[in-house]
Amino acid sequence: MPQSQAPTSPAESNRRKFLARSGVSIAGAVVGGVVSGVAINHQASKAANTNANDRINLGVIGIGPRCTYDLKAMLNFDDIRCIAISDVQESRRLAGKKLVDEAYGTSDCVLYHDFRDLLARPEIDAVLIATGDRWHADASILAAQAGKDVYSEKPCGITIERCQTLAKTIAETGRVFQAGTQRRSVPNFQKAVQLVHEGKLGQLKTMHASVYRPVMGNTWLAGEPTPSQSTLDWNLWLGPAPWRPFNQAYVNGKWRGQWDFDSGARLLDWGAHTIDLCQWANRSDNSLPISYAPEKDRIVCTYRNGVELIVDFLDDPFGDRAPHYITRLGTCPVRFVGEDGWVETGDSGELVVSNPTLQKELPLAEKRVRGLDVTAHARDFFDCIRTRKPTAANAEVMRQSHVACHAAAAAWITGQNLSIDTSTMKFDRPEANQLSQRPRRDWASLS
């Protein structure tokens, strides 16, 4: 039997038939109560799949470089067991199996090329989703409807509509959700927010969130011969994104910056982290800025309380970040400015404060954690699976911060000052509202 296929029982064969029949409607919209043709008791699904003494069985959907990084941290937890991996690329499936089997000293990790087969396994309690942007929301929605708790890499939704639908699905199904915005669980970012919340900077006035300079590309690469489905399933790779001919460069990462595959003109690549941290600092986890004004090198976003969020475009985000930010502080820097001073921090783990009296508040250098470290964030997710409490970056936190990112991107794309109704997430300009959702390809019926 090929390694990319799991043993198939008669019951699983029936589930696969259900998957094929039900995939189109589920992929296109939230379908309450049914996934893969199997009725779900939402009241029962609100209870943890595991009790306090049980192991949590983890499945993986999409295992590229970022997922490998996340999974390595998760494999260190004694109470977690990764039992299955799904990826549309055979080479990645095999590399993932090697990683997992070597960590456990077994050969038990089962592989799938179609994630719906993984979701049909009732013994899987939770999934780690780390596909490309185009798939995050759809895979998360299907996973939640299948009764799985979800850790999704960011951006969690490629449009405002997808973010809204994902959050609604998580609420309806009672699943635990963690957005992969792990900086919420990294000590230096937590400390910077704490300084704001404790009034150590005085009244908050301005926040700065760093992002790449936005781009709007959508150039098709030349078509190449499409690989066999077992080697690379091009239909499933595309998923809900519009069809275009296969080119290996997309699969190797060239999809980034392409409108069909990416989120908000690439603004969410860092913005999902940095704007999210500003949301937290402003105590806005249940709201977002109400106005967005694009300028040449930034977008000025204003909250109802008058605090300004400045989204700064960096021409060299991985190099010299001056004069906007202190380069040595690392990638994804943020700065919070109050009446009595400011604090700035980034992925290096160091904090810089303007007020010398705050130096004693800062953690010791030897206790620094890099901003990319997912260990504490992943632990929070698994702990919340047991307690059923909200995670640090739960679905509502994700919804508000991601919509803020998409709204800022819409202002830049249209070149217009925008206002948003925070209850409906609708803009005051029709052209901006047209960016809130995208046409969706019927991928499921072609599988």
C-alpha positions as CSV (number, residue, x, y, z in Angstrom):
1,M,0.0,0.0,0.0
2,P,1.4,3.5,-0.9
3,Q,2.6,5.5,2.1
4,S,0.4,8.4,1.1
5,Q,-2.8,6.3,1.8
6,A,-4.2,5.1,5.1
7,P,-5.9,1.7,5.5
8,T,-9.5,2.0,4.6
9,S,-12.3,0.3,6.6
10,P,-15.8,-0.1,5.2
11,A,-16.9,2.6,7.6
12,E,-14.2,5.0,6.4
13,S,-15.1,4.2,2.8
14,N,-18.6,5.4,3.6
15,R,-17.3,8.5,5.2
16,R,-15.3,9.3,2.1
17,K,-18.4,8.9,0.0
18,F,-20.1,11.4,2.3
19,L,-17.1,13.7,1.9
20,A,-17.4,13.7,-1.8
21,R,-21.1,14.4,-1.8
22,S,-21.1,17.1,0.9
23,G,-17.8,19.0,0.1
24,V,-19.2,21.6,-2.3
25,S,-21.9,23.0,0.0
26,I,-19.6,23.0,3.0
27,A,-16.7,24.7,1.2
28,G,-19.0,27.4,-0.1
29,A,-20.8,28.3,3.1
30,V,-21.3,27.4,6.8
31,V,-23.6,24.4,7.0
32,G,-24.8,24.1,10.6
33,G,-25.0,20.6,12.0
34,V,-23.5,18.6,9.1
35,V,-19.9,17.9,8.0
36,S,-18.8,15.2,5.7
37,G,-22.3,13.9,5.6
38,V,-22.2,13.2,9.4
39,A,-24.6,14.9,11.8
40,I,-22.9,16.7,14.7
41,N,-24.4,17.2,18.1
42,H,-23.2,20.7,18.8
43,Q,-24.0,20.5,22.5
44,A,-21.9,17.4,22.9
45,S,-19.1,19.0,20.8
46,K,-18.7,21.7,23.3
47,A,-17.2,19.2,25.7
48,A,-13.5,18.4,25.3
49,N,-12.7,15.5,23.1
50,T,-10.4,14.4,25.8
51,N,-10.5,14.3,29.6
52,A,-7.7,15.6,31.8
53,N,-5.9,12.2,31.8
54,D,-6.1,11.5,28.1
55,R,-3.7,12.2,25.3
56,I,-4.7,14.8,22.7
57,N,-4.5,13.3,19.2
58,L,-3.3,15.9,16.7
59,G,-3.7,15.9,12.9
60,V,-1.7,18.2,10.6
61,I,-3.1,19.9,7.5
62,G,-0.4,21.4,5.2
63,I,3.2,20.7,6.3
64,G,5.5,23.2,4.8
65,P,8.4,25.1,6.5
66,R,6.2,27.1,8.9
67,C,4.2,24.0,9.9
68,T,7.4,22.1,10.5
69,Y,8.5,24.8,12.8
70,D,5.2,24.7,14.7
71,L,5.1,21.0,14.8
72,K,8.6,20.6,16.2
73,A,7.5,22.6,19.3
74,M,4.3,20.5,19.6
75,L,6.1,17.2,19.4
76,N,7.9,18.1,22.7
77,F,4.6,17.9,24.6
78,D,4.2,14.6,26.4
79,D,0.4,14.8,26.3
80,I,0.1,15.4,22.6
81,R,0.4,12.8,19.9
82,C,0.6,13.7,16.2
83,I,-1.1,10.7,14.5
84,A,-1.8,11.9,10.9
85,I,-0.6,14.4,8.3
86,S,-2.3,15.6,5.2
87,D,-0.6,17.6,2.4
88,V,-1.3,17.8,-1.3
89,Q,2.5,17.3,-2.0
90,E,3.9,13.8,-1.6
91,S,7.4,15.1,-0.8
92,R,6.1,17.1,2.1
93,R,3.9,14.3,3.4
94,L,6.9,12.0,3.5
95,A,9.1,14.6,5.1
96,G,6.4,15.2,7.8
97,K,6.1,11.5,8.5
98,K,9.9,11.2,8.9
99,L,9.8,14.1,11.4
100,V,7.0,12.6,13.4
101,D,8.1,9.0,13.4
102,E,11.6,9.8,14.3
103,A,10.4,12.0,17.2
104,Y,8.3,9.1,18.6
105,G,10.5,6.2,17.5
106,T,7.7,4.6,15.6
107,S,6.3,4.3,12.1
108,D,2.7,5.0,13.0
109,C,2.0,8.5,11.5
110,V,-0.6,8.0,8.7
111,L,-0.5,10.1,5.6
112,Y,-3.3,11.6,3.4
113,H,-3.2,13.7,0.3
114,D,-6.8,14.9,0.9
115,F,-7.4,16.6,4.3
116,R,-11.1,15.6,4.3
117,D,-10.0,12.0,4.9
118,L,-8.0,13.1,7.9
119,L,-11.0,15.1,9.3
120,A,-13.2,12.0,8.9
121,R,-11.1,10.2,11.6
122,P,-13.1,10.4,14.9
123,E,-10.0,9.8,17.1
124,I,-8.4,13.1,16.0
125,D,-9.1,15.7,18.6
126,A,-7.4,18.8,17.1
127,V,-5.7,20.0,14.0
128,L,-2.8,22.2,13.1
129,I,-3.5,24.0,9.9
130,A,-0.6,25.6,8.1
131,T,-1.5,25.7,4.4
132,G,-1.2,28.8,2.2
133,D,-3.5,31.8,3.0
134,R,-6.2,30.7,0.5
135,W,-6.9,27.6,2.5
136,H,-6.7,28.7,6.2
137,A,-10.4,29.7,6.7
138,D,-11.9,26.9,4.6
139,A,-9.9,24.1,6.3
140,S,-10.6,25.6,9.7
141,I,-14.3,25.8,9.0
142,L,-14.4,22.2,7.8
143,A,-12.3,21.0,10.8
144,A,-14.6,22.8,13.3
145,Q,-17.7,21.3,11.7
146,A,-16.0,17.9,12.0
147,G,-15.7,18.4,15.7
148,K,-12.0,19.2,15.8
149,D,-10.3,22.0,17.8
150,V,-8.2,24.2,15.5
151,Y,-4.8,25.9,15.6
152,S,-4.6,27.9,12.4
153,E,-1.6,29.7,11.1
154,K,-2.3,33.3,10.1
155,P,-3.7,35.0,8.2
156,C,-6.8,33.0,9.2
157,G,-9.0,34.4,6.5
158,I,-8.2,35.8,3.1
159,T,-11.1,38.2,3.2
160,I,-13.3,39.9,5.8
161,E,-16.1,37.5,4.9
162,R,-13.9,34.5,5.5
163,C,-12.8,35.8,8.9
164,Q,-16.4,36.5,9.8
165,T,-17.6,33.1,8.7
166,L,-14.8,31.3,10.5
167,A,-15.5,33.1,13.8
168,K,-19.2,32.4,13.4
169,T,-18.5,28.7,12.8
170,I,-16.3,28.4,15.9
171,A,-19.0,30.0,18.0
172,E,-21.7,27.7,16.6
173,T,-19.7,24.5,17.0
174,G,-18.2,25.3,20.4
175,R,-14.7,24.4,19.2
176,V,-11.4,25.8,20.7
177,F,-9.6,28.0,18.2
178,Q,-6.1,29.5,18.4
179,A,-4.9,31.9,15.7
180,G,-1.2,31.5,15.0
181,T,-0.4,35.0,16.2
182,Q,2.0,33.6,18.7
183,R,3.5,37.0,19.8
184,R,0.5,37.3,22.2
185,S,2.3,34.5,24.2
186,V,5.8,35.9,23.9
187,P,7.1,37.7,27.1
188,N,8.5,40.9,25.6
189,F,5.3,41.7,23.7
190,Q,3.2,40.8,26.7
191,K,5.3,43.2,28.9
192,A,5.0,46.0,26.4
193,V,1.2,45.7,26.5
194,Q,1.3,45.4,30.3
195,L,3.1,48.7,30.5
196,V,0.3,50.3,28.6
197,H,-2.5,48.7,30.6
198,E,-0.9,49.6,33.9
199,G,-0.7,53.3,32.8
200,K,3.1,53.3,33.0
201,L,3.2,55.3,29.7
202,G,0.4,57.6,30.7
203,Q,-2.7,57.9,28.6
204,L,-2.2,56.0,25.3
205,K,-2.1,58.3,22.3
206,T,-0.5,56.5,19.3
207,M,0.5,53.0,18.3
208,H,2.8,51.9,15.5
209,A,2.5,48.6,13.6
210,S,5.1,47.7,11.1
211,V,4.2,45.9,7.8
212,Y,5.7,45.2,4.4
213,R,5.0,47.9,1.8
214,P,1.8,46.5,0.2
215,V,1.9,45.0,-3.3
216,M,-0.8,44.2,-5.8
217,G,0.4,41.5,-8.2
218,N,-1.5,38.8,-10.1
219,T,0.6,37.8,-13.0
220,W,0.1,34.3,-14.3
221,L,3.3,32.3,-14.7
222,A,3.7,30.1,-17.8
223,G,1.9,26.8,-17.6
224,E,3.9,23.6,-17.0
225,P,2.8,20.0,-17.2
226,T,0.6,19.2,-14.3
227,P,2.0,16.5,-12.0
228,S,0.1,13.3,-11.1
229,Q,-2.4,13.7,-8.3
230,S,-0.4,11.4,-6.0
231,T,2.7,13.6,-6.5
232,L,0.9,17.0,-6.2
233,D,-2.9,17.5,-6.3
234,W,-3.1,20.8,-8.2
235,N,-6.9,21.1,-7.7
236,L,-6.6,20.7,-3.9
237,W,-3.5,23.0,-3.9
238,L,-5.6,25.8,-5.5
239,G,-8.6,25.0,-3.4
240,P,-11.1,27.9,-3.3
241,A,-8.7,30.2,-5.2
242,P,-9.4,30.8,-9.0
243,W,-8.0,28.3,-11.4
244,R,-4.7,29.0,-13.2
245,P,-2.3,26.6,-14.9
246,F,0.2,24.7,-12.8
247,N,3.7,26.2,-12.3
248,Q,6.1,24.7,-9.7
249,A,7.2,28.2,-8.7
250,Y,3.8,28.8,-7.1
251,V,4.2,25.7,-5.0
252,N,7.7,26.8,-4.0
253,G,6.4,30.1,-2.6
254,K,5.8,32.3,-5.6
255,W,2.1,32.4,-4.6
256,R,3.0,35.1,-2.1
257,G,2.1,38.6,-3.3
258,Q,-0.4,37.2,-5.8
259,W,-3.8,38.6,-5.2
260,D,-5.6,35.2,-5.9
261,F,-3.6,33.5,-3.2
262,D,-2.5,36.2,-0.7
263,S,-4.3,38.3,1.9
264,G,-4.9,42.0,1.7
265,A,-2.0,43.0,-0.6
266,R,0.4,41.2,1.7
267,L,-0.4,43.6,4.5
268,L,-1.6,40.8,6.7
269,D,1.7,38.9,6.6
270,W,3.0,41.1,9.4
271,G,-0.1,43.0,10.2
272,A,-1.9,40.0,11.5
273,H,0.8,40.1,14.3
274,T,1.6,43.8,14.7
275,I,-1.9,45.2,14.3
276,D,-3.2,42.5,16.6
277,L,-0.7,43.5,19.3
278,C,-1.9,47.1,18.9
279,Q,-5.5,45.9,19.3
280,W,-4.5,44.2,22.5
281,A,-2.7,47.3,23.8
282,N,-5.7,49.5,23.2
283,R,-8.0,47.0,24.9
284,S,-9.8,46.5,21.6
285,D,-10.1,42.8,21.4
286,N,-13.9,43.3,20.9
287,S,-13.6,46.2,18.5
288,L,-11.4,47.8,15.9
289,P,-10.5,51.2,14.4
290,I,-13.5,53.0,12.8
291,S,-11.6,55.0,10.2
292,Y,-8.7,54.4,7.8
293,A,-6.7,57.0,5.9
294,P,-4.1,55.9,3.4
295,E,-1.0,58.0,3.0
296,K,2.2,57.5,0.9
297,D,4.1,55.5,3.5
298,R,1.5,54.5,6.0
299,I,-2.2,54.1,6.9
300,V,-3.6,56.1,9.8
301,C,-6.3,54.2,11.6
302,T,-8.3,55.8,14.4
303,Y,-10.3,54.2,17.2
304,R,-13.5,55.5,18.6
305,N,-11.5,56.6,21.8
306,G,-9.2,58.8,19.6
307,V,-6.1,56.6,19.8
308,E,-4.3,56.4,16.5
309,L,-2.9,53.3,15.0
310,I,-0.2,54.1,12.4
311,V,0.5,51.2,10.0
312,D,4.1,51.9,8.8
313,F,5.3,50.6,5.4
314,L,8.8,49.2,5.6
315,D,10.8,49.1,2.4
316,D,13.4,46.7,4.0
317,P,11.4,44.9,6.7
318,F,14.2,42.2,7.2
319,G,17.0,44.7,7.1
320,D,17.4,48.4,8.2
321,R,14.1,49.4,9.7
322,A,15.2,52.9,10.6
323,P,14.0,55.6,10.9
324,H,10.6,54.1,11.8
325,Y,11.9,51.6,14.3
326,I,15.0,50.5,16.2
327,T,16.6,47.9,13.8
328,R,18.3,45.8,16.6
329,L,14.9,45.0,18.1
330,G,14.2,42.6,15.2
331,T,11.4,41.9,12.9
332,C,7.7,42.7,13.5
333,P,8.4,45.7,15.7
334,V,5.6,47.7,17.4
335,R,5.8,50.9,19.4
336,F,3.2,52.2,21.9
337,V,3.3,55.9,22.7
338,G,1.6,57.5,25.7
339,E,1.6,61.0,27.3
340,D,4.5,60.1,29.6
341,G,6.7,57.9,27.3
342,W,6.9,55.1,24.9
343,V,8.0,51.4,24.6
344,E,9.2,49.6,21.5
345,T,9.9,45.9,21.0
346,G,10.3,43.3,18.3
347,D,11.3,39.7,17.7
348,S,14.7,40.0,19.4
349,G,13.0,39.9,22.7
350,E,14.5,43.2,23.9
351,L,12.4,46.2,25.0
352,V,13.4,49.8,24.8
353,V,11.6,52.5,26.8
354,S,11.9,56.2,26.7
355,N,11.5,56.7,30.4
356,P,14.6,55.6,32.4
357,T,12.5,54.9,35.5
358,L,10.9,52.0,33.6
359,Q,14.1,50.2,33.1
360,K,13.7,48.3,36.3
361,E,10.4,46.9,34.8
362,L,12.1,45.2,31.9
363,P,12.9,41.5,32.0
364,L,16.5,40.3,32.1
365,A,18.3,39.7,28.8
366,E,18.9,36.1,29.6
367,K,15.1,35.5,29.8
368,R,14.4,36.7,26.3
369,V,12.3,34.6,23.9
370,R,12.3,35.1,20.2
371,G,9.1,36.4,18.6
372,L,8.8,33.4,16.4
373,D,8.7,30.9,19.3
374,V,5.4,29.1,19.3
375,T,6.0,26.9,22.4
376,A,3.9,28.9,24.9
377,H,1.2,29.7,22.3
378,A,0.8,26.1,21.4
379,R,0.7,25.1,25.1
380,D,-2.0,27.6,25.7
381,F,-4.0,26.0,22.8
382,F,-3.7,22.4,24.2
383,D,-4.4,23.5,27.7
384,C,-7.6,25.3,26.5
385,I,-8.7,22.1,24.8
386,R,-8.8,20.5,28.2
387,T,-10.4,23.5,30.0
388,R,-12.6,24.7,27.1
389,K,-11.6,28.2,28.0
390,P,-10.9,30.9,25.3
391,T,-7.3,30.9,24.0
392,A,-5.0,33.9,23.9
393,A,-5.8,34.5,20.2
394,N,-9.3,33.1,20.1
395,A,-11.7,33.4,17.2
396,E,-13.2,36.7,18.3
397,V,-9.7,38.2,18.9
398,M,-8.8,37.0,15.4
399,R,-11.9,38.4,13.8
400,Q,-11.5,41.9,15.1
401,S,-7.7,42.2,14.4
402,H,-7.9,40.5,11.0
403,V,-10.8,42.7,9.9
404,A,-8.8,45.7,11.0
405,C,-6.0,44.5,8.8
406,H,-8.3,43.9,5.8
407,A,-9.9,47.4,6.3
408,A,-6.5,49.1,6.3
409,A,-5.6,47.1,3.1
410,A,-8.9,48.2,1.5
411,A,-8.1,51.8,2.2
412,W,-4.7,51.4,0.6
413,I,-6.1,49.5,-2.4
414,T,-8.9,51.9,-3.1
415,G,-6.8,55.0,-2.2
416,Q,-9.8,56.3,-0.2
417,N,-10.5,57.3,3.3
418,L,-12.8,54.7,4.7
419,S,-15.1,54.4,7.7
420,I,-16.4,51.0,8.9
421,D,-19.5,50.1,10.8
422,T,-18.0,47.9,13.5
423,S,-21.3,46.0,14.1
424,T,-21.8,45.0,10.5
425,M,-18.2,45.3,9.2
426,K,-19.5,47.3,6.2
427,F,-17.6,50.3,4.8
428,D,-19.1,53.6,3.8
429,R,-17.9,53.2,0.2
430,P,-19.2,50.4,-2.1
431,E,-15.9,49.7,-3.8
432,A,-14.4,48.9,-0.5
433,N,-17.3,46.5,0.4
434,Q,-16.6,44.7,-2.9
435,L,-13.2,43.8,-1.5
436,S,-14.8,42.1,1.5
437,Q,-15.3,38.9,-0.3
438,R,-14.1,37.0,-3.3
439,P,-15.6,34.6,-5.8
440,R,-15.0,31.0,-4.7
441,R,-14.0,28.1,-7.0
442,D,-15.9,24.8,-6.7
443,W,-12.9,22.7,-5.8
444,A,-14.7,19.9,-4.0
445,S,-16.6,18.5,-6.9
446,L,-13.4,18.2,-8.9
447,S,-11.6,16.1,-6.3
